[in-house]
């Protein structure tokens, strides 16, 4: 409107806006640091843009993350840290340096139009119940185009997308914030931690930037790329870190004396995860080695563990830190390859060694076995299979990774007895008994730096040898329900069912399908200070604060049924039983659910409808069972496509028809499908195209390719779920002892998706492929 007077209302609005902007600008310049802007000015920014929420992110020195601080109370806050990339909208804006305006962050088609792999982090919404809709996100850049941070505005208060005046406001606000961040972060602080390598002429800026990209693409640490591909000396990397953090560089010294007193309260796993380590308590104070001294100092954990100590900080490289930690905790194998360890075990061509071996060979076997366990844990392996061959055949070790066995190494035949004997010693088994199966447990923290447990089974096999299978028990925090891989539809149906005050809920599936993991996620959702939860498990794999967990011990007469009877006298609100395999346990569970308790249990059945028939066959009273039943969740684990190498393609009509035919296999028995099959199929395809298609309704599928980071195109696993709720129709059929086909048809009419149907939904979502779904959804 150049050369024309603005309408009075528009002129007044713009004047009010600029007055607000000037007031905020003054407040920004009055702040002392970036944290004050993040924590204290959020409401001012929301009023300026007329939105619900505002977040300011600042880029980290390594340019790989953006961070913000959000208030959680009057004097408390938490840190938000997002990687630069497509795993979040703010991270995508930081990577692309382009502002984005999104009308609905839950619209996956809208996200895919911006970037193929773009995701919205739904965790905050799911925890708080807040519904994010519109989002306006813009980058903050310095005069040279370097990234300073990101601003993010959520939900226009008037509803609908942000209007053009808001976009203009964001541009002006970004200019002000860019100046403020540049001044407060300062030229020294904003430099990357390795920029001194460029200043010293060891690298060019282009080489350093290329190394950073290569590290992100290959999921490597930048120091590995610098030291490997670019041949930068470790001492030079350490000197660059010292320049950046303004503390001395401390290299690894093999002759350093281990500070036993300082390490008494520290575990190796904690040290590895948190990146700091006390070196000595000298005349100048407590010398602390850290990968990021600033971040460790800000956490104040060192002062809590070592009060009254003056701290002298030292920085080091990741390789130096790893070597120092290994030397202190007495393992010293992490930096050695399996090949180097195997080179110390030469095969005895003259015959097989006895169980007793020399001290030197025993030491090599101990280090090798520790290395095998640590590698398995690092790779996310579920089971370690040790398989000796008779005679002079080598002993093979295989890992079960993502449900598939993968060869790992082979050990000379002459050491197989000693290796099995070492495993038996670690789990207190009888090393002289080789004719009967034995089982035990290894608490690995006694032998290595990882605080994990392994369940061990030894089985005599042909040829006079013993096989060993070790399952890594995944102890730790349960997975939040929102991250279990449930579709939004199934999650919306599940939450009301498990929120009932009493009743019976089953999770079913074969061994290794993630039943226990799912149950613990449900318990984590229900675990509040007002709720008393008892669990009976064999073994206790996942521990949670607030739960009272009992380990079943059949040798001592403590089986599931006896533990359940004890629970009923212990005033529970919620009971979880690891497995209901006999009539007494099931009867006690039904009794508990009818007397005001919420009971969860697992079953080894193939599908949700089959579980009902199995329980009735055990002799359950169908009337009591029908009253108690809340629902049954059947599940499988399918291999997930590797997002780094998966290949997108547009399926032709034949492939869509084939998917539709498999999707409709079980629907043929429902009344709605029998009335008009063609109309039902058309509705399903239209629904697919609206939810999974692009703007033109075209579907995108992905095929496995394979890269260095995955196993033949697959990496990790995703859950497939079949949720059958205890509706009135299902309960009526249960009382009538109906067949599985009738229960299945009724459940489908009530909105259940079978395992195959849920799997096809995840194929359409790009998480897996139909071959993997077929592999686990067999009848």
C-alpha atoms as one frame of an Amber mdcrd trajectory, in Angstrom:
protein
   0.000   0.000   0.000   2.869   2.326  -0.756   1.705   5.932  -1.208  -1.742
   5.244   0.328  -2.967   5.957   3.840  -3.852   2.893   5.893  -7.425   2.511
   7.146  -7.748   3.876  10.721  -8.341   0.437  12.264  -5.337  -1.077  10.452
  -3.145   1.895  11.386  -4.158   1.576  15.039  -3.485  -2.166  14.978  -0.039
  -1.720  13.462   0.808   1.041  15.935  -0.187  -1.185  18.846   1.869  -4.007
  17.421   5.005  -1.901  17.001   4.593  -0.540  20.518   4.483  -4.111  21.819
   7.477  -5.040  19.670   9.452  -2.051  20.960   8.624  -2.935  24.560   9.763
  -6.540  24.022  12.902  -5.302  22.247  13.749  -3.182  25.277  13.194  -6.131
  27.603  15.352  -8.374  25.420  18.240  -5.912  25.517  17.840  -5.599  29.296
  18.391  -9.330  29.884  21.768 -10.597  30.989  21.803 -13.950  29.203  19.915
 -16.208  26.830  18.327 -18.232  29.658  16.490 -15.114  30.890  14.987 -14.610
  27.433  13.914 -18.276  27.338  12.389 -18.377  30.816  11.041 -14.865  31.478
   9.805 -13.397  28.188   7.654 -16.245  26.866   4.292 -14.615  27.719   5.359
 -11.368  26.021   6.160 -13.239  22.817   2.810 -15.098  23.010   0.897 -11.819
  23.390   2.773 -10.296  20.459   1.829 -13.147  18.085  -1.511 -13.911  19.800
  -0.543 -17.569  20.330  -0.644 -20.123  23.154   3.009 -21.107  23.457   6.472
 -19.867  22.528   9.876 -21.578  22.626  13.289 -20.095  21.927  16.047 -22.569
  21.040  19.774 -21.743  20.947  22.214 -23.778  18.895  24.838 -25.794  20.772
  28.532 -25.089  20.128  28.917 -28.251  18.048  26.027 -27.115  15.790  24.449
 -30.584  16.143  21.616 -29.729  18.569  19.333 -26.882  19.569  18.438 -26.431
  23.241  15.871 -24.511  25.254  14.796 -24.228  28.847  11.146 -24.466  29.898
   9.723 -23.657  33.318   8.158 -26.568  35.206   7.481 -24.619  38.425   8.167
 -21.315  40.097  11.859 -22.042  40.461  12.365 -25.184  38.423  12.894 -25.801
  34.730  13.846 -28.578  32.352  16.053 -28.599  29.279  14.713 -29.440  25.830
  17.387 -30.763  23.469  16.597 -31.562  19.832  18.980 -32.798  17.126  19.402
 -30.657  14.033  17.508 -32.676  11.411  14.089 -33.990  10.431  13.263 -35.796
  13.674  11.438 -32.636  14.844   9.978 -29.538  13.204  12.280 -27.138  15.052
  15.283 -29.327  14.187  14.226 -29.327  10.522  14.061 -25.508  10.495  17.528
 -25.375  12.077  18.896 -27.676   9.370  17.137 -26.086   6.388  17.369 -22.433
   7.606  13.882 -21.908   6.152  10.844 -20.688   8.131   7.819 -22.992   8.043
   4.126 -22.438   8.732   2.088 -25.581   9.445  -1.699 -25.607   9.750  -1.883
 -28.965  11.558   1.227 -30.716  12.867  -0.698 -34.036  13.049  -1.300 -33.941
   9.292   1.454 -36.278   8.086   0.812 -35.395   4.458   1.472 -31.726   5.241
   4.724 -32.660   7.003   5.830 -34.866   4.100   5.332 -31.973   1.696   8.003
 -30.094   3.661  10.424 -33.040   3.979   9.984 -36.828   3.455  11.110 -37.875
   6.935   9.796 -34.891   8.916   8.190 -35.824  12.232   6.280 -34.002  14.947
   7.318 -34.903  18.487   3.979 -35.887  20.064   5.305 -36.836  23.495   4.524
 -33.506  25.207   0.948 -33.521  23.893   0.400 -37.095  25.024   1.772 -36.434
  28.503  -0.058 -33.159  29.074  -3.280 -33.635  27.089  -2.586 -30.433  25.154
  -3.370 -30.504  21.418  -0.846 -28.752  19.201  -2.358 -27.553  15.909  -0.771
 -24.603  14.112   2.949 -23.983  14.295   5.091 -21.112  13.028   8.838 -21.760
  13.232  11.735 -19.604  11.989  15.550 -19.739  12.167  17.785 -17.148  13.852
  20.971 -16.362  11.918  23.955 -14.074  12.384  25.217 -11.597   9.787  27.324
 -14.312   8.102  24.397 -16.736   7.823  25.527 -18.881  10.756  22.797 -20.561
  12.806  22.091 -18.981  16.210  18.833 -20.677  17.126  15.159 -21.196  16.328
  11.907 -19.548  17.458   8.701 -21.578  17.629   5.115 -20.304  18.054   2.257
 -22.750  18.717  -1.528 -22.460  18.230  -3.018 -19.193  17.039  -5.503 -18.137
  19.759  -8.110 -17.111  17.205  -7.881 -20.553  15.587  -6.779 -21.289  12.058
  -3.384 -20.504  10.499  -1.208 -17.557  11.485  -2.078 -14.493   9.365   0.332
 -12.433   7.184   0.816  -9.740   9.903   2.087 -12.508  12.189   4.637 -13.580
   9.567   5.899 -10.004   9.290   6.080  -9.813  13.077   8.177 -12.967  13.213
  10.637 -11.573  10.662  11.138  -8.406  12.710  11.329 -10.311  15.970  13.929
 -12.714  14.515  16.118  -9.755  13.557  16.004  -8.441  17.140  16.603 -11.872
  18.700  19.481 -12.624  16.328  21.292  -9.502  17.518  20.548 -10.338  21.161
  21.722 -13.950  20.880  24.848 -12.939  18.985  25.772 -10.422  21.690  25.043
 -12.717  24.642  26.541 -15.885  23.251  29.516 -13.882  22.062  31.908 -14.583
  19.228  34.062 -16.899  21.335  31.086 -18.862  22.648  29.395 -19.237  19.309
  32.404 -20.814  17.660  32.344 -24.597  17.366  34.517 -26.538  19.765  36.828
 -27.590  16.923  37.121 -24.164  15.241  40.615 -23.709  16.641  41.729 -26.369
  14.139  40.778 -23.922  11.364  42.457 -20.990  13.112  45.662 -22.994  13.472
  45.586 -23.878   9.775  45.209 -27.625  10.358  41.904 -27.702   8.433  39.922
 -25.423   6.176  36.422 -24.327   7.134  35.035 -26.357   4.217  36.823 -29.509
   5.448  35.487 -29.055   8.994  31.919 -28.507   7.743  32.177 -31.544   5.452
  33.441 -33.648   8.368  30.441 -32.561  10.429  28.044 -33.584   7.663  29.792
 -36.924   7.236  29.607 -37.592  10.980  25.857 -36.875  11.042  25.127 -38.951
   7.944  27.080 -41.979   9.209  26.014 -41.542  12.857  29.643 -41.164  13.964
  31.294 -38.864  16.442  32.964 -35.901  14.735  36.268 -36.689  16.461  36.312
 -40.113  14.780  36.047 -38.453  11.369  38.691 -35.840  12.226  41.143 -38.424
  13.515  40.384 -41.012  10.844  39.549 -39.532   7.455  41.299 -36.170   7.967
  44.243 -37.561   9.991  44.150 -34.809  12.629  46.322 -35.736  15.607  44.465
 -36.416  18.847  46.633 -33.884  20.680  45.561 -31.189  18.195  41.879 -32.047
  18.792  42.495 -31.819  22.533  44.182 -28.436  22.127  41.165 -27.161  20.168
  38.850 -28.307  22.960  41.066 -26.563  25.530  40.841 -23.313  23.533  37.058
 -23.567  23.309  36.346 -24.475  26.958  39.261 -22.392  28.357  40.499 -25.260
  30.561  43.638 -27.422  30.130  43.590 -30.500  27.897  44.329 -33.784  29.688
  45.418 -36.747  27.499  45.233 -40.409  28.449  48.214 -41.543  30.544  48.717
 -45.313  30.919  50.792 -44.822  34.072  48.135 -42.829  35.928  47.365 -44.177
  39.399  43.754 -45.271  39.809  42.024 -43.027  42.452  40.205 -45.814  44.317
  38.697 -43.542  46.989  37.253 -41.141  44.414  35.750 -43.922  42.315  34.083
 -45.744  45.200  30.613 -44.260  44.564  30.826 -44.178  40.768  29.860 -46.962
  38.381  31.493 -47.364  35.001  28.146 -47.196  33.221  27.334 -43.847  34.871
  30.757 -42.482  33.920  30.318 -43.576  30.308  26.842 -42.063  30.027  27.617
 -38.735  31.745  31.115 -38.092  30.425  33.096 -37.054  33.518  35.588 -38.719
  35.840  37.596 -37.625  38.931  41.363 -37.998  38.409  42.955 -36.976  41.698
  42.442 -34.866  44.794  45.565 -32.725  44.632  46.812 -29.480  46.214  44.902
 -27.390  43.666  41.619 -29.194  44.352  39.695 -32.094  42.856  40.859 -32.620
  39.267  37.859 -33.653  37.139  38.178 -34.891  33.571  35.145 -34.109  31.377
  34.044 -34.240  27.765  31.998 -31.052  28.287  33.198 -29.211  31.412  30.596
 -26.448  31.066  27.647 -28.807  30.948  28.971 -30.990  33.771  29.635 -27.938
  35.937  26.135 -26.596  35.266  24.580 -29.894  36.430  26.253 -29.418  39.885
  26.490 -33.195  40.296  30.229 -33.046  41.044  29.594 -30.722  43.995  26.907
 -33.055  45.316  29.132 -36.147  45.162  32.287 -34.357  46.365  31.154 -31.540
  48.692  33.672 -29.023  50.042  36.033 -29.766  47.170  37.423 -27.057  44.935
  37.177 -28.378  41.364  39.921 -28.016  38.768  38.418 -28.901  35.384  40.194
 -30.688  32.554  38.846 -31.399  29.072  39.718 -34.387  26.926  38.817 -36.129
  23.682  36.334 -38.994  23.564  39.061 -41.523  22.749  41.219 -40.312  25.657
  38.231 -40.390  27.975  37.300 -43.946  26.938  40.866 -45.170  27.478  41.073
 -43.496  30.902  37.734 -44.943  32.013  38.737 -48.427  30.829  42.023 -48.202
  32.720  40.289 -47.041  35.919  37.547 -49.654  35.898  39.885 -52.508  35.090
  38.288 -53.808  31.920  40.432 -52.494  29.132  38.634 -54.328  26.329  36.348
 -51.724  24.789  39.103 -50.339  22.595  40.282 -53.805  21.554  38.651 -55.568
  18.631  37.381 -59.127  18.843  40.009 -60.098  16.273  42.796 -58.811  18.522
  41.416 -60.793  21.454  41.001 -63.943  19.350  44.600 -63.649  18.158  45.648
 -64.526  21.707  43.778 -67.841  21.464  45.699 -70.114  19.102  44.042 -73.393
  18.207  45.600 -76.540  19.656  46.031 -78.867  16.684  46.982 -81.827  18.889
  43.663 -82.079  20.642  41.154 -80.368  22.838  42.287 -78.612  25.969  40.685
 -79.590  29.232  38.449 -77.289  31.214  41.481 -76.174  33.215  43.634 -73.801
  31.176  46.668 -71.708  31.898  46.241 -68.426  33.728  47.206 -66.451  30.612
  44.636 -68.232  28.431  41.969 -67.870  31.136  42.625 -64.141  31.250  42.192
 -63.945  27.461  38.908 -65.886  27.675  37.611 -63.609  30.436  38.350 -60.508
  28.374  36.864 -62.080  25.242  33.632 -63.106  26.976  33.270 -59.647  28.527
  33.796 -58.128  25.092  31.136 -60.398  23.560  28.585 -59.376  26.205  29.405
 -55.681  25.892  29.196 -55.768  22.082  25.849 -57.570  22.302  24.439 -54.961
  24.676  25.751 -52.079  22.555  24.168 -53.540  19.406  20.764 -54.041  21.051
  20.989 -57.841  20.923  18.355 -59.869  22.798  20.136 -63.271  22.959  23.696
 -64.599  22.657  23.927 -68.165  21.272  27.140 -70.123  21.917  27.155 -73.235
  19.717  30.122 -75.672  19.987  30.683 -78.211  17.211  31.770 -81.811  18.030
  35.336 -82.927  17.446  37.626 -80.203  16.137  34.819 -77.996  14.857  34.960
 -74.392  15.997  32.565 -72.865  18.513  30.268 -70.371  16.815  28.712 -67.385
  18.541  25.593 -65.811  17.045  23.555 -62.781  18.105  19.770 -62.552  17.866
  19.277 -59.008  16.647  15.838 -57.648  15.764  14.536 -61.220  15.955  17.075
 -62.639  13.464  20.211 -64.649  14.243  23.396 -63.031  12.910  26.865 -64.714
  12.988  29.324 -62.895  15.269  32.613 -64.811  15.750  34.082 -68.324  15.899
  36.376 -69.561  18.688  38.943 -72.380  18.367  37.589 -75.783  19.402  40.276
 -76.249  22.038  38.759 -73.512  24.239  35.094 -74.497  24.173  35.096 -76.299
  27.544  36.969 -73.455  29.222  34.547 -70.902  27.751  31.479 -72.786  28.996
  33.144 -73.290  32.377  33.790 -69.537  32.633  30.110 -68.811  31.939  29.049
 -71.355  34.585  31.357 -69.739  37.121  29.860 -66.302  36.396  26.340 -67.582
  37.170  27.243 -69.983  40.021  26.436 -73.231  38.214  28.053 -76.655  38.652
  30.990 -76.778  36.224  31.353 -80.558  36.662  27.760 -81.279  35.550  27.739
 -81.574  31.748  24.960 -84.131  31.228  21.936 -82.138  32.460  20.568 -78.730
  31.487  21.240 -75.924  33.973  19.996 -72.354  34.212  21.215 -69.340  36.126
  21.759 -65.607  35.994  24.821 -63.376  35.492  24.974 -60.007  37.240  27.465
 -58.480  34.851  28.340 -55.469  36.998  30.545 -57.846  39.031  32.676 -58.509
  35.942  32.398 -55.451  33.689  31.284 -51.825  33.464  27.655 -52.499  32.459
  24.909 -52.794  35.075  22.932 -55.501  33.266  21.741 -59.040  33.972  21.791
 -62.067  31.701  19.613 -65.176  32.004  21.720 -68.237  31.129  20.640 -71.702
  29.963  23.104 -74.537  29.266  21.890 -77.544  27.233  23.892 -80.739  26.487
  23.900 -81.459  22.752  25.178 -84.271  20.548  28.906 -84.922  20.416  29.479
 -84.379  24.134  29.312 -80.558  23.934  27.129 -78.002  25.708  25.237 -75.168
  24.046  24.754 -71.932  25.979  22.104 -69.284  25.384  22.319 -65.999  27.286
  19.354 -63.602  27.209  20.127 -59.977  28.022  17.461 -58.761  30.427  16.650
 -55.207  29.393  16.512 -53.600  32.803  15.746 -49.927  33.017  12.951 -47.446
  32.544   9.789 -48.744  30.827   8.902 -47.427  27.382   6.156 -44.758  27.486
   2.848 -45.970  26.046   3.036 -43.374  23.280   6.313 -44.891  22.026   5.182
 -48.539  21.947   4.231 -48.325  18.276   0.479 -48.315  18.900  -1.485 -46.449
  16.258  -3.382 -43.385  17.481  -6.609 -45.334  16.913  -5.544 -48.276  19.103
  -4.103 -45.968  21.776  -7.421 -44.100  22.016  -9.227 -47.433  22.518  -6.661
 -48.818  24.972  -6.495 -45.922  27.450 -10.161 -46.101  28.595  -9.898 -49.885
  29.022  -6.844 -49.789  31.289  -8.243 -46.773  33.139 -11.089 -48.826  34.680
 -10.884 -49.321  38.484 -11.200 -53.105  38.274 -11.294 -55.889  35.715  -9.044
 -58.290  33.810  -6.790 -57.336  30.877  -4.560 -59.739  28.942  -1.568 -59.218
  26.644  -0.953 -62.256  24.455   1.598 -63.419  21.916   4.480 -65.868  21.493
   7.745 -65.728  23.439   9.785 -62.676  22.530   6.867 -60.615  21.202   7.269
 -57.869  23.810   4.379 -58.787  26.151   6.264 -57.905  29.338   7.499 -54.643
  27.846   3.919 -53.654  26.973   2.601 -54.555  30.423   5.286 -52.480  32.109
   4.459 -49.542  29.855   0.822 -49.847  30.961   1.876 -50.064  34.616   4.107
 -47.011  34.152   1.035 -45.142  32.876  -0.949 -46.225  35.971   1.899 -45.814
  38.469   0.917 -42.903  40.710   1.485 -42.247  44.436  -2.180 -43.085  45.061
  -1.950 -46.565  43.495  -0.536 -49.748  45.041   0.785 -52.087  42.354   2.024
 -55.658  42.934   3.711 -57.722  40.213   4.645 -61.404  40.037   7.282 -62.071
  37.363   9.688 -64.767  36.250  12.170 -63.181  35.974  11.894 -59.521  37.018
  13.336 -57.866  33.913  12.142 -54.248  34.150  12.119 -52.447  37.492  10.026
 -49.398  38.308  10.086 -47.141  41.317   6.752 -47.400  43.116   6.026 -51.005
  42.094   6.301 -53.898  44.553   7.790 -56.679  42.419   8.042 -60.354  43.373
  10.364 -62.874  41.719   8.683 -66.264  41.241  10.736 -69.138  42.711   9.169
 -72.522  41.949  11.922 -74.448  43.772  10.892 -72.680  46.965   7.184 -73.248
  46.293   6.585 -69.656  45.231   4.666 -70.049  41.972   2.292 -67.622  40.259
  -0.813 -69.018  41.967   0.618 -68.770  45.495   1.920 -65.258  44.851  -1.518
 -64.208  43.560  -3.198 -65.504  46.718  -0.690 -63.554  48.804  -1.355 -60.378
  46.789  -5.054 -60.487  47.653  -4.110 -60.105  51.322  -1.730 -57.204  50.598
  -4.308 -54.463  49.771  -3.462 -53.975  46.091  -5.096 -51.658  43.565  -3.387
 -53.198  40.540  -1.940 -56.706  40.116   0.274 -57.853  37.251   0.967 -61.555
  36.732   3.801 -62.503  34.416   1.933 -65.476  32.970  -1.381 -67.256  33.492
  -0.701 -70.831  32.452  -2.944 -72.924  34.764  -6.528 -72.991  35.989  -5.698
 -71.967  39.561  -3.833 -68.803  38.535  -6.567 -67.764  36.087  -9.314 -68.442
  38.647  -7.504 -66.362  41.248  -7.052 -63.564  38.705 -10.768 -63.546  37.869
 -11.626 -63.577  41.568  -9.292 -60.632  42.173 -10.769 -58.635  39.280 -14.325
 -59.200  40.566 -13.396 -58.057  44.087 -12.292 -54.590  43.028  -8.781 -55.068
  41.638  -7.339 -54.255  38.230  -5.490 -57.366  37.018  -3.059 -57.619  34.090
  -1.536 -60.836  32.779   0.124 -62.414  29.743  -0.936 -65.450  27.720   0.864
 -67.523  25.102  -1.856 -67.438  22.438  -1.869 -66.378  18.797  -4.722 -63.885
  18.676  -7.154 -62.043  20.937 -10.268 -64.159  20.097  -8.291 -67.405  20.518
  -7.299 -66.280  24.033 -10.947 -66.331  25.144 -11.459 -69.864  23.859  -8.181
 -71.011  25.491  -9.266 -69.640  28.887 -12.709 -71.191  28.626 -11.076 -74.533
  27.783  -9.197 -74.283  31.092 -12.567 -74.560  32.823 -13.274 -70.918  33.633
 -16.802 -69.926  34.622 -17.931 -68.015  31.484 -20.252 -65.693  33.465 -17.542
 -64.551  35.870 -15.011 -64.356  33.062 -17.345 -62.208  30.961 -17.961 -59.842
  33.899 -14.235 -59.459  34.522 -12.905 -59.073  30.975 -11.774 -55.562  29.972
  -9.824 -56.483  26.866  -7.113 -58.549  25.204  -4.148 -57.099  23.346  -2.377
 -59.488  20.972   0.946 -58.334  19.583   3.918 -59.233  17.416   7.202 -57.546
  16.615   7.978 -56.874  12.950  11.356 -55.714  11.691  11.448 -51.965  11.080
  12.789 -50.475   7.841  16.071 -48.603   8.157  15.205 -44.919   7.687  18.719
 -44.169   6.454  18.507 -46.323   3.322  14.848 -47.256   2.712  13.718 -46.505
  -0.841  10.400 -44.781  -1.501   8.244 -45.726  -4.473   4.685 -45.302  -5.749
   2.858 -48.676  -5.726   0.911 -49.610  -8.849  -2.767 -50.550  -8.733  -1.992
 -54.285  -8.586   0.091 -53.859  -5.442  -2.592 -51.691  -3.790  -5.191 -54.331
  -4.681  -2.986 -57.064  -3.178  -2.638 -55.089   0.059  -6.393 -54.510   0.093
  -7.092 -58.220  -0.392  -4.900 -59.134   2.589  -6.434 -56.332   4.665  -9.933
 -57.648   3.974  -9.212 -61.353   4.646 -10.939 -61.404   8.026 -13.502 -58.695
   7.218 -15.337 -61.094   4.898 -17.038 -62.646   7.925 -18.556 -59.344   9.101
 -22.109 -58.290   8.248 -21.103 -54.849   6.954 -18.670 -56.408   4.477 -21.064
 -59.124   3.292 -23.791 -56.591   2.471 -21.682 -54.679  -0.081 -18.060 -55.900
  -0.416 -17.167 -53.486  -3.217 -18.368 -50.435  -1.291 -16.487 -51.597   1.799
 -13.260 -51.968  -0.194 -13.702 -48.541  -1.732 -14.179 -46.963   1.700 -10.994
 -48.603   2.963  -8.893 -47.408   0.004 -10.335 -43.882   0.262  -9.448 -43.835
   3.959  -5.887 -44.982   3.159  -5.441 -42.249   0.570  -6.761 -39.532   2.907
  -4.538 -40.552   5.839  -1.405 -41.835   4.120  -1.508 -40.294   0.649  -0.108
 -37.032  -0.654  -2.214 -34.068  -1.792  -3.259 -36.040  -4.885  -4.097 -39.157
  -2.851  -1.080 -41.149  -4.102   0.274 -43.690  -1.632   3.996 -44.017  -0.916
   5.532 -47.335   0.132   9.128 -48.165   0.988  11.374 -51.106   0.185  14.419
 -52.373   2.073  17.803 -51.569   0.525  20.610 -52.144   3.040  23.492 -49.994
   4.266  26.384 -50.072   6.745  24.077 -49.052   9.603  21.448 -51.790   9.271
  20.871 -55.508   8.699  19.825 -55.962   5.052  17.587 -52.904   5.085  16.064
 -53.351   8.541  16.991 -51.781  11.851  15.012 -52.251  15.059  11.475 -53.578
  15.413   7.963 -52.156  15.615   4.938 -53.589  17.387   1.848 -54.863  15.572
  -1.261 -54.885  17.755  -4.723 -56.471  17.822  -6.879 -54.899  20.538 -10.113
 -56.719  21.363 -12.211 -54.907  23.973 -14.692 -56.598  26.289 -17.781 -55.095
  24.672 -21.319 -56.270  25.403 -21.399 -58.259  22.162 -18.124 -60.029  22.896
 -19.208 -60.818  26.467 -22.518 -62.278  25.225 -20.695 -64.550  22.784 -18.260
 -65.515  25.531 -21.084 -66.669  27.781 -22.518 -68.658  24.864 -19.182 -70.466
  24.282 -19.116 -69.165  20.702 -16.496 -70.239  18.193 -13.379 -68.203  17.427
 -14.804 -67.117  14.044 -17.899 -65.620  15.711 -15.806 -63.773  18.307 -13.522
 -62.462  15.571 -16.430 -61.179  13.473 -18.002 -59.469  16.486 -14.719 -57.836
  17.489 -14.176 -56.565  13.929 -17.694 -55.102  13.909 -16.773 -53.332  17.180
 -13.741 -51.700  15.532 -10.879 -54.126  16.178  -7.975 -54.245  13.727  -6.355
 -57.664  13.343  -2.589 -58.044  13.521  -2.401 -58.203   9.712  -4.582 -55.091
   9.342  -2.488 -53.137  11.854   0.648 -54.329  10.077  -0.638 -53.057   6.717
  -1.387 -49.695   8.350   2.290 -49.565   9.361   3.364 -50.583   5.864   1.393
 -47.618   4.527   3.000 -45.411   7.173   6.482 -46.365   5.941   7.578 -48.163
   9.120   7.964 -51.681   7.687   7.195 -53.688   4.545   4.542 -56.295   3.822
   7.091 -59.128   3.741   7.955 -58.509   7.401   4.271 -58.286   8.326   3.502
 -61.611   6.648   6.446 -63.223   8.451   4.975 -62.582  11.910   1.220 -62.628
  11.189   0.910 -66.318  10.353  -2.145 -68.320  11.380
